C-alpha cells in the first residue's frame, strides 16, 4: 500500500495499524530493547557517561507515557 508512495490509502493503513495493536506491540518491543541496553550497561563502572546512557535509553521509550 504505502510502498507506492501514495497517501490515498492512508485511512486503511491506519485502520490496520489500530486493529492489530501494532503501536502497542512496537512500544512494548522498544521497552524490552531499552531494558536490555540498560542491563548491558550494568557491568560498566558508574560514571556520568553511564548515567547519561541509562537515562537516554529510559527516556527514549518512556517519554510518551
C-alpha positions as CSV (number, residue, x, y, z in Angstrom):
1,X,0.0,0.0,0.0
2,X,2.4,2.7,1.2
3,X,5.3,1.3,-0.9
4,X,4.0,3.1,-4.0
5,X,4.2,6.5,-2.2
6,X,0.6,7.5,-2.2
7,X,-1.5,8.6,0.7
8,X,-4.8,7.7,-0.8
9,X,-5.0,4.5,1.3
10,X,-3.7,6.1,4.5
11,X,-7.0,5.6,6.3
12,X,-7.0,1.9,5.5
13,X,-3.4,1.6,6.7
14,X,-4.1,3.4,9.9
15,X,-7.1,1.2,10.5
16,X,-5.0,-1.9,10.1
17,X,-2.4,-0.5,12.5
18,X,-5.0,0.2,15.1
19,X,-6.9,-3.1,14.5
20,X,-3.7,-5.2,15.0
21,X,-2.4,-3.2,18.1
22,X,0.8,-2.6,16.1
23,X,1.5,0.6,18.1
24,X,1.3,-1.1,21.4
25,X,3.3,-4.1,20.2
26,X,6.1,-1.8,18.9
27,X,6.1,0.2,22.0
28,X,6.5,-2.9,24.1
29,X,9.3,-4.1,21.9
30,X,11.1,-0.8,22.3
31,X,10.7,-1.1,26.1
32,X,12.3,-4.6,26.0
33,X,15.2,-3.3,23.9
34,X,15.8,-0.4,26.2
35,X,15.7,-2.7,29.2
36,X,18.3,-4.9,27.5
37,X,20.5,-1.9,26.8
38,X,20.3,-0.8,30.4
39,X,21.2,-4.3,31.6
40,X,24.3,-4.3,29.3
41,X,25.4,-1.0,30.9
42,X,25.2,-2.5,34.4
43,X,28.6,-4.1,34.0
44,X,30.3,-0.7,33.4
45,X,31.7,1.3,36.2
46,X,29.5,4.1,37.5
47,X,30.1,7.4,35.7
48,X,28.3,10.4,34.4
49,X,28.5,8.8,30.9
50,X,26.9,5.6,32.0
51,X,24.2,7.6,33.8
52,X,23.5,9.6,30.7
53,X,23.2,6.4,28.6
54,X,20.8,4.8,31.1
55,X,18.8,8.0,31.1
56,X,18.7,8.1,27.3
57,X,17.6,4.5,26.9
58,X,14.8,5.0,29.5
59,X,13.7,8.4,28.3
60,X,13.5,7.3,24.6
61,X,10.8,4.7,25.4
62,X,9.0,6.2,28.4
63,X,8.7,9.8,27.3
64,X,5.4,9.2,25.6
65,X,3.7,7.6,28.6
